[in-house]
Amino acid sequence: MSRSAVRVRSRAFLFAMIKSLYIHIPFCKKRCFYCDFYSQTKLNLKKDYLEKLRVEAAAEKEIPHKLKSIYIGGGTPSLLTVSEIDFLFANVIGVFRRGKKCEITSEVNPESACDKKLLSLEKHGVNRLSIGFQFLDDSLLKKAGRLHTEKQAVKTFLLARETGFKNINIDIIYGFPGQSLKSFTETLDKIISLKPEHISAYLYSPPERKSPLRGKVPDENLSFKMYRHLCEKLKKNDFIHYEISNFARKNFYSEHNLNYWKGNDYIGLGAGAVSTVGNIRIKNPEIEKYLKNPAGKKIEILSAERKVFEKFFLNMRTKKGVSYRKKYEKFIKSGFLKRRGSKVFFSENGWFVSNSVIAEF
C-alpha cells in the first residue's frame, strides 16, 4: 500500500464510525460445487492465518468504531477448534469495542459443528447462528458437494437450541438442478417445523469456477414457482419478507446484513475480505499473499456516481426502497414496483426479476 493511499484512507476514517465487522474464515474441508465464495482447503494454514488476523485486527482497531454487529463467515468457521475459537475472540474480536446489544453471528456447518464448539461460541457472546442446511434431501446434498446429511442438519439445529441459542438462521437453496417443487416443499415444511427465527433462501446460480455444476442454469419457470411457494408459505407462518433473499420473524432481522443494505461502512478482516469506508473500498489479498503481508491491501477510490448507484441498488434489496421518480411509473403499472407515499420498492414478484428491472433504471 502506498503512503498516499494510507493518507487518503486515514482521512476517510476520521469521518467514520464503523458499526459492523466481518471476519472471513476461508477454510473448507471440500468446496461445494455451487459456491463461488472465496475459500480453500489447506487446513494446515489455520494457525498461521489466525496469527495474521491478530496482526490485522491490531492495526484496524484504531479506526473509530462502536460495533452493533460482528459476523464470522466463510468458508466454514465451524472448522475452527475450541482453542482456535478462544484465540479468535481473545486476540481478534476482543480488540474491538462493542455496543451493549451487539449482534454476533457465526456461520456453522452441520458436519463440523459439535456441542463443545457451540458451547464455546455461546460462552464468547455469539448470540446468533447461521446454519448451512441448503437442502433437507440427501440426494441433492450429495449432488451439491455438501458433506452433511439431512439427519446431521436437523441434529445440529436441535443441539444449538439445547446450547441456548435463541436466534438461528437457516440457509436454503431453490432452483437447484434436479430439485423438484415437491422436494423443495418438503425441505421448507421440515425447516418451518423447527421454528427458526430467520430463513435465508437463495436462488441457485451456476458457479463461474470449474465445477460439475458449471453451465447448469436454473429452470426459470420452476424456480419462480418455488419462489412464490416460498413467499406464501413463510408469510402464513409469520415470517416477514424484508429483503430479496431473507425472511425473519418480528424483531429478528439481521442487524449485520441491514447495515450492508443501508449502504453503511464496515470493516472486513481476513483473506479475500472487503472493507468500505466513505468513498474508499479496501480489498484484502487471497491467503498466500495475506499470510505474507496482511497489510498488503488493494485500495479503490469510489466515484460519487458509483456510491449513489450502490446505495440505490442496496436499498432496492429491502422493503425500505428508494425515493419515487416519475420514470418508475411503468414498473409500478407492470406490478414489479409498489409505491407507498414518497417511496417505491419491489413487489415480491418484482424482487424475482430485480436485476433486470434495475438494469433498465
N, C-alpha and C positions, 0 to 999 in steps of 0.2 A: 504494500500500500504506500503511495507517495505521501510526502509531507503535506503537500497542498490538499490532497484528498482527506488526510486526517484533520486538517484545519476546517475544511468545509463540513466534515462530519461533526466535529466538536461544536461548531456554531449551531448546527441543526439541533443538537442535543440540548443546548441551553434553553430552547423554547419548548422542549418536550417533557411530558410527564407520562412515562410509559406505564400502561396498566396491564399488559399481557406479556407473558414469557412462554416461548415454545422451546422444548428441548427434544432434539432428534436422536433417537437410539436406532442406528441404521443396520441392526443385525437381524438376520433371519436364518433359521435352520435351512430353509429352502424358499426360494422366491415363488410366490403364487403366479400362476400362468397369466392372470389377467392384470397384474399390478404393474404400474409404471412409477410408483413412488420410489425414491432413492433408497436402496438397501443393498447389502452384500452378505456373504455367508462365512466370512473369516472370523469365527467366534473367538479365536485366539488373540484378537486385537482388542478385546473388550477392556482389559486392564489399562493398556496404554491410552485407549480412547477416553476413558473416564478421567484419567490424569490430565489430558489435553482439554477436556470440558472444564475441569477445575481452573486451569490457566485462563481459558477464555472467559469464564464467569467472573474471575477476579478482575479482569480488565473491563468487562461490561458493567459491573456493579456501580461504577461511577456515573453512569447515565441516570439522570433524575427519574425516579420510579417509585410507585407505590402500587404493588400488583393487586389486581382484582381477579386475575386468573393465571393459572400455570397449567400447561398441557404437555404431558410426556407422551410423545408419539413415535412412530417408527415406519418401517421396520417392526420389531417385536420387543417392546420394553420388558415384557414378562420373561424374556430370556436372561435378564439380569438375575444374579443370585441374590440372596438376602444380604450378604455382606456388600455386594455391589450397590444394592438399593440404599443401604446405610450410607455408603460413601457418596452417592449422588445427592442425597438430601443434606448431608453434613457439609460437603465441600462445594457443591454447585448451587442447588436451590437455596441452601441455608444462607448464602451471602446476599440474597435479595430481600428487600423489605416488603412485607405483605400487609394488605389491609386486613381488618378484623374478620371479614367474611370472604376471604379469598377462596375461589373455586379452584381446586387442584384435581385435575383429571389425569388418569393414566390409562393408556390402552393396554389390554391384555388379550392373549390368545388362549383358547381352551387347552391346547396341548402342552403349554409351558407354564400355565398358572397352577399354583398349588396353595394349600392352606397357609404354609409358612410365608410365602411371598405376599399373599393377600393380607395377612396379619401385619407384615412389615409395612406395606403401603398404608394401611389404616393407621398404624402407630405413628407414621410420619406425617399424618394430616391429609392424606389423599381422601377426598370426600365425594369423588365421582369416578366411576369406572366406565370404560367403553370396551365392550367385549365383541370381538370379531366373529360373529356367527356365520354371516354371509348366506348360508342355506341350512335348513334342517332336512337335508336329503343327502344321504351318504354317497349316492352315485354322482351328484353334482359337486359335492365337496371334493371327491377324487378327481373329477374332470377339471376342476379349477386349480388343482395342485395344493389344496389345503391339507394339513397334517392331522386334523382332528376329525372326530365323528360327531354325529348328531347327539349321541349319548354324552360325550365329553362336554359339548357346548352347554347342554342343559345342566349338567353336574356343576360346571364352573359358575353358572349363574346362581344356582342354589347355594353353593359354597360361599359366594360373595355376599349373599343375603345373610347367611349364618355368621359371617365375619362382622357384619354390622353395616354394610354399605346400603344406604337408603336412596342413592341416586345412581342409577345404572342405565347406560345407553347400550343398545344392541344394534350392530351394523348388519344390514342385509343388502342383497343384490337382486335386481329383477331385470328381465330381458336377456338373461344369460343363454348362450347357445344350448339347446336341448332342454331348457327349462319350460315346463308346461304351465298353463294357468292353474291347473289342479295342484301341481307341486308347489307353486308359489303360494296358493291359497292355504295349503296345509302348513307350510312354514310360517306364514303370517298368523294363522289361528293358534299354533303352538306358542309362538312368541307372545301374542296378546295374553294367553292364559298364564304366562309367567309374571305378568303385570310389571314390566319395566317402566321407568319414568320417561324414557326417551327412546325413539327409534330413528336411526339414520338409514334411509333407503336410497340406494344409488343405482341409477340406470347403467347397466353394463356398457362399456365402450371398449372396442378392441385395443389391445396393447400396441404401442409403437415399436417396442423392442422385439427381438426374436423370441418367439414363444409358440407353443402348439395352438394358441388361440389367435395368433396374429392373422388379421384379414377376415376373421369371422365376425361379421356385423350382426347386431340385433335385428330381429323381425319387428319393424316399426309398428305394425298393427297390433301384434300380440303384446308388445311392450306397452302400448297405450292402454290396452285392456287391463294389464296388470297394474299400471299406474292408477287408472280410475278405480279399480277394485281396492287398491291400497288406500287411496284417499277416502273413499266411502266407508271402508271397514274401520279405519282408525278414527274417523270422525264419530262413528257410532259408539266407539269405546273411549270417548273423551280425550282424544289426542288433538292438539291444535297444530295445524299445518302452518308453521311460522316462517319457514324458509324452503326453497325449492326441494331440498332432499331431507328435511328434518321435521319431525313431529314430536311434540312433547306434551306431557300433562301440565296443567296450570302450575306456574311457579317453578318449572323445571327446564326452562330454556337454557341452552348452553351459553354461559357468560363469555367464555373464550371465543367461541365462533361468532357471537354477536359483535364482539369488538372488531373482528376482521370485517364483517359485513357492513359495519358502520364506517369503514374506511379509516379506523383509528390506527395509531402507531403500535408497534410491537417489536420485541427482541426475539431473535431466533438463535439458539446455540446448537452447535454440533455440525458435523459434516453434511453438506447439502442444504443447511438451514438458511432461511432468508429473514432479514430484518427490514422494517420500513419505518423511517423517522422523518417526518416532514416530507421534503422532496428528495430524500436520499434513500436509495434501496441498496442494501448490503447483502451480497450472496457469498456464503461460505463454500470453500472448495470441497471436492469429494474426499473420501477418507485417506487415501495415500498422501495427498498434499496436506490435508488437515493435520495428520499426525506429525508431519514435519514442521508445520508452522500454522497453528490455529488462528493467527492474526493475518494470514495471507488472504484477505477478503477482496472481492471484486465490488467496486462501488459504481453505482449508476445514478446520475442526476436525472430526476423525472421532470419533464416539462409541465407547465401549468395545465396545458391541454390534456396531457396523459393523466394527471392527478384527477382532473374533473371527470374524465371518462371512467376511470377506475372506480371512483366513488359512486358515480351513476350506476355502473354495472353491478357493483356490490349491493347498493341499496335496492336495486331491482330484484335481487335474490330473496328479499324479505317482503313481509306484508306492509312494511313501512312505505315502500315505494318511493316515488320522486314527485317533484312539483309538476302540476299539469301544464301541458302545452298543446296548442291547437293541433299540431302535427300528429298527436297521438289519437285523434278522433277516429281515424279509420280502424285502428286496432281495438278501440272501445266498441265500435259498431260490430266488429267481427267477433267480439266476445273474448279476445285474448287479454284485453286490459279492462280493469274496472276503475271507476272514479268515485272518490269519496271526498267531497269538499275540494280543497286545492291539491289533493294528492291523487296520483294514479299508480296502480300496482297490478301485477299479473293476476289473472284468474287462475284457478287450478289447471284448466286446460291450457291456458297461456304459458304457464310455467313449463309444461312439457315441450313446448316449441320455442322457449325463450331465446335461445341462441340465435335462431333465425329472425325473430322479431327485433332483437337488439341490433343485429347486423343491418336491418333496414333503417333503424334510427340513425 
